[in-house]
């Protein structure tokens, strides 16, 4: 089963707590504070894996969590950074947030994108030592990581894409011109999932061609799952419009699919096309095709049964397929993907410090549930002493 959509939850690692420690050494009665900083929490990132073809590997796992940063230790030893969590996805995967924003678009080989950043580590008490405060008895707690729901959507990356009505012979054509072996039968909707194939020329050049399930009238609005299938045509630079040439209404069949491409949008109605009139072996008379459109680069007649016209179509495909964009001059083109960068954290109006007696809240802390949540995140436990301003109390979360 081909899977091109999956929902997952990601959780980056919490930062490690800073250490509250003082140097203890023989003949050094007042060694001073030496608590190290906590480590940074691990990030969650999405990376392209060229060995993957769809998102089915993620169906059995819905939560991806990175490791927590290590706590600081005495002797000014800092905690280790948390282990990152890497999500491997196929080329062409898009990452969308809950509110519908595009988080990452992985369309370049080797592309990687951070989708949840780990929390910062807390500072140890050695960081708070000053000339007037030589023995600070507190250290910072680590910041929490980010948690978010994401939807991964795969849009296949191919040089050309086959489009047409059901039973037009797209799967048979893909078998003829490429190394793909899609299912072929004499009934509509034989293809139920996108299929990728590689076409090779005599000089060793290669093109990738994708075949999507047959489109019907209303596909742009979701009829027959057409909206999902049309998404796999978006990245193709050339459309191969396959029409059953044994019928006498080739022009009308062309206009049905062309109208759905225009309604769907995403530039499909402006994409260059090669029109292929298939099944010419069933009709001794050449079916007329009279559509005059500047987007149509060529009209070819083929028979996937006899092989007539297949080699000529392949040569035409290599000759007319627009070249992939290349970097110009001495400029280095970076992979075209977006990286999620959360807004810089504002300076906290309050801090939660870990002291030798418990927790101490300084600054302007929130009240009510917001304070409860902040203290729980800092590791407060029932009965722990919490100092808020001039008030000392045993906390009961």
N, C-alpha and C positions, 0 to 999 in steps of 0.2 A: 504494500500500500504506500502510495506516494503522499508525503505530508509536507505541505508548504506553509502551514501556520501552527504555532504553538504558543501557549501562554506560560510564563514562568515567573517565579518570585526570586529576587536577588537580594542578598544581605551582605554588605561589606563588613569587615572586622572592626570591632571596637578597639580604641587605643588603649595601650597598657597604662596602668597607674604609675605615677612617680613614686620613688622610694623615700621613706622617712627613716633616715639612718644617720648615725654619728660614728665617727672613727673611734674604734676601740683598739688601742695598742699599748703594749707595755712601755712604760716610761714616757707616754704621751697622754697625760691626764685630760687634756682639753683638745682633742684632735679636730673638733669642729664637724659641721654637717658634711656628709659625703653621699647623700642619696642620689642615685642616677635617674634619668628620665625613662618614662615608659616608651615602648616601641609603637610605631604607627600601625594601625589596623590594615589588613590586607584589602586590596581592591578587587572588584569583580569586573572582568573584561571579556569581550567577545572577540574571537579571532577566526579568520578564514582558514579552513582545512581543505586543501584541494582534493583530498580523498573522499569527501562527503558529497552526496548528490541531492539529499533532501534533509528535512528536520526530524526524521523518524527516530534518530538516536536520542532525542530529547523528550520523547513522549513518556518515557517511564520515570523521568526525574523532573520534578516541578520546582524544587527549591535549590538554589546555588548560594552557598555561604562561604565567605572568605574567613581566614583565621584571625584570631584576636592577637593584638600586639602583646609582647611579653612585658611583664612588670619590671620596673627599674630595681636595682639592687645597690647594696652598700659598696663603698669603694668607687663611687661615681660610675658604676657599670650600668649602661643603658640596656633596656629590654630589646629583644629582637623584634623586627617588623613582622607582622602577621603574614601568613602564607596567602598569596592571591588565589582567586578562583577563576579559572579560564574556561569559557564556554566555546566549544568548537562548532562552527557552523559552515555550511557550504557557501561558495562564492555567489554573491547576489542577494544576500540576506539583509533585510532592513529591520531595525529595532525601533519599536514605537512605545512611547510612554502611555500611562493610563489616560492622560488628558488629550491624547491624540497628537502629541508633538513627536517629530522624527528625532530620535536619539542618535542613531548611527545608520549609515548606508554603506555596506561593505561590498564595493564593486571592483576592488583592485586585489590581485593576488598578494597575500601576506598582510592584508589590512588588519588592524587591531584597533579596538576602541574601548575605553574605560566607561562602564555604564553605572558604576557605584563606587565612590571613593571611600577608602577606609578612614576611620576617625583618627584624629591626632593624639599622640601620647601625652600623658600628664607630665609635668615637670617635677623633678625630685627636689627635696628641701635644700640641696646644695645650690640650686638656682636662686633661692630667695635670701641667701646670706648677704648682708651688707655691713658697712662699718658700724652701724647703730643696731643692727639685728644680727648678731653673730651666731645665734643658736635657734634658727627657725624650727619649730616643732610641727610643721605641717608640710604636705606635698599635694600636688594636684591629682585629681582623678582623670582618667582618659576620656576622650570624647566618644560618643556613640557613633557607629557607622551608619550608612544610609540603607534604607529598606524601600524597595519599590517593586511594583508589578510591571512586567514588560510583555509585549507581544512581538514575536519574531515572525516575519513574513518573508517568504522566499520568492524572488522574482528572477527567473533563470536568465543567465547571461549567455546570449548566443549571437552569432553573426547574422543569421537569417531565421525567420519563423514561418511555418506553414499555417495558413489560415484558409477556412472555407466551410461550406455547409457539411453536415454529416453525410457519410458515404460518398464523398467526392474522390476518395482514393489517396488521401494525404499519407496514411500509414504505409500504403503500398509504395508510394513515391519515395518516402524516407528509406524504406528497405532497399530500393533500387539505387539511390544515389549515395548512401552512407553505410556505415558499419552497424547501424542500429537494427534491432530485430523486433519491432513492435508487433503486436497481435493484429492479424488481418483476417477479416471475415466478410461475408456478403450481407451484413445487416448494419444499420446505422448505430452510431455511438459505440463502435468497437473499442476505440481508444477512450479510456476512462481517466487517464492521468498523463501529464506531459512527458514526452520522451525526447532525449537528446541524442543526436547522432553526429559523427564526424565525417565530412566529405573530403576526400583527398584528390588532388590534381596530379597530372602526370609529372610535374616538376617538383612534387613533394609538398606543395602548399596545402594548408588545411583550413577548413571552415567548419564551424559548428552550426547545426540546424536543429531547431526545436519544433516538435509537433505537438499541438494542443488538441484536446477533444473538440469535436465538431461544434460550430457555433450555429445558433438558430436566431430567428427574429425575436428581438427583445433581450438578447444576450447582455447588452450594455446595462440593462436594469436588473440583471441577476437571473433571468429566465434560463433554466437549464444549467445553473451555476456558471453562466457565461461571464459574469463579472470577475470571478476568480480566475477563469482560464485566460481572459483577456489581459490580466496583469502580467502573464508570462510573455506577452508580445512587446511589452514596453521597452525592453532593453535591446531588442533586435534592430539592426541598422537597415535591414531589408525584409520586406514581406513577400512571401511566395504565395500568391492567391490561387488556390487549386479549385477548378470548376469542372464538374462533370460535363465533358464535351459530347457525350452521346445524346444529350437532350438539346432541344432547340431554343432554349431560353437562357443562353449563357449570359447575356447582358443583364437580365433581371436577377439572376443568381449573384452576379458580381455586385449589383447595387444593394442587395439585401445585406451582405456582409460589410460593404463599404459604409453603409448607413450606421451599422452598429459600431464600427471603428470610430466614426465621427462623434456618435453619442457618448462613447466611453471617454474620449478625450485623450490626454497624456501624449498628444502629438501623433497618435496613430493615423489620423486622417491625412497627415502630411508626409507620412513615411513612403519612400519609393517602393514600387512593387514590380514583380514579375508575374504576369498572369499565365497560368499553366492550364491548358484545356486537356484534361485527362480522358482516358477510355475512348480514344479515337478508333480503337479496333472494333468497337461495337457499332460504329456509325460509318458506313462507307462514304457518305457525303460529309464534307468538312463543315462543321457547325460554324455559322458566322459569329464574329465578335466585333461589335461596332462601337464600343465605348472609347471615346477619345479623351484622354486625360494625361496631362503632363507628368503625373506621378508614375504612370505605367511605362517602364523602361523597355519592356519587351513582352511579346505574346508568343508562347511556345505550345506546340501540340505534341503530346506524348502518349504512349501506351505502356503502362506498368506491366502488362501481361506479356507483350511481345518485345518490349525494350525499345521500341521505336522512339527516337527523339531524346532518349535519356542522356546520351553522351553530349549532345549539343546543348541540352539544358544545363548540364554540369559546367561546361565551358562558359556558358553565358552567366551562370551564377558567379563564377570566379571573376569574370570580366566586369560585371556590373555591381557587385556588392561594394558599398562604400567602405573605404579603408578606415581602420580604427584610428582615432586621433592620436597623434604622436607629439611629444614635446618638441618645441621649435627652438633653434639656436642652442645656446649653452645653458639654457634654463633647465632645471631639474623639476619635473612634474611630480608632485607628491601624490600619493594614493587619494582618490576622490572619496573620502568618507568623512562624516561628521563625528566629532568626538564630544561626548557629553562633559561639559565643564560646569559644575554647580557654581552658583554665585559665591564669591568669597564670604566666609563666615564673618558676620559683624562681631565686634568686640563684645564679649559676653557682659551683660550688666551685673552679673554675679558670678562667683566662683565657688566650687565645692572643694574644700581642702580636706585631706585625710590627716588627722592629727594623732598623737599618741593616746588621746582620750576617746576619739570617735571621729565624727565628721563636723566640719565647721563651714557654715555658709557665710560668705562675706559679700559685700556690695549691696545691690538692690534685688533681692530674690523675689520670684513671683509668689503668688499665694494660691492656696487651695490645691486643686488637682494638678496644676502645672508644677508646683513645688514637690508634690508627692511623686510625680513622674520623674522629675530631675533627680530626686534622692534615690529612687529605686534604681535608676540607671547608674548611679554612682556606687551601688552595692549596699545600700542601707538594709539593715536587718532589724527585726523586732527586738526592742530592748536596747538598741544601740544609742549611745549618747550623741545628740545632735545639738550644736550650738548655733543659734540664729540670732545675730546681733548680741543683745545683752541677755537673751533668754536661753536657758539650758533645759532640755527635756529628753525623755526617753521616747524614741520614735516608735509608733505602732502603725506600720503601713497597712 
